[in-house]
Amino acid sequence: MYYSYEELKKQFEHELITIGKTQFNRNVWAIKFGSGGVLFQGAIHAREHVTAKLILNMAEYNKKHGILKNACFVPVSNPDGVELSIKGIQSVPIWVRKNVIDINKQSEDFSLWKANGMGVDLNLNFDAEWGKGKGNLRYPNPEGYIGQKPESEIETQNLVRLTEREGYKITFSFHAKGEELYYGFKGVDSQKELTKSISEAIGYRCVETPLSVGGFKDWCVFKKNIPAYTIEFGRDDMGYVELYRDIDALTEKCINLLKTVAQYGY
Ligand SMILES: [Zn+2]
């Protein structure tokens, strides 16, 4: 499920790049068209790995139909976590296995794991009012741990560096689940018309998240001053793995999103 170089290279021969490594030395792959433009990133939360498939399906559609000339698709921002969630403890390097099982409170069921391999919740690790969120934890955990300092994690740094280098005009973070669209930061939204169009394109309601801090979306708005969105794909009453059953309907929403973003000139 953590898509391999060979697999991706077959499909995206000219577009495949790496944006950096992980704590456990895996590559973080990206599919890049042109330069700058729009960033789509998925699976920063391990158990939400269905979003990786959605981002790949979008990249495939974009390659075939040339919707966005300048765009980058990062299917798996957190490969160590995704591997752990899907394949369990044998996906973890031997030197750190005991540690990871301790973080998971001696359970070997990692299906609901959200963090990276070291127990840091990457979407709380960005430098945007870091550590001021509701329910933030100060110790490694399957979810909710903010890390030792802002951008302490290599996976966080990968996205920060990529965004600064490419100068994206807008970003989308794919999460699961709940069928909601989160926008802006601390209730500020500079793009009301665009937000409404996106909400209509994907058929999810807009929700303000004033208590959310330290996320990639938050950092994009707060530090880079660009519009940024988080989309929670999938019905809340379905399990994370069960969501794959809805992949066609969810992909359709993503393609509508792609077209809407293009209509706005991105
Ligand atoms: Zn998430």
Residues whose N, C-alpha, C, O or C-beta is under 5 A from the ligand:
A	BS01	ZN	H45 E48 H175 A176
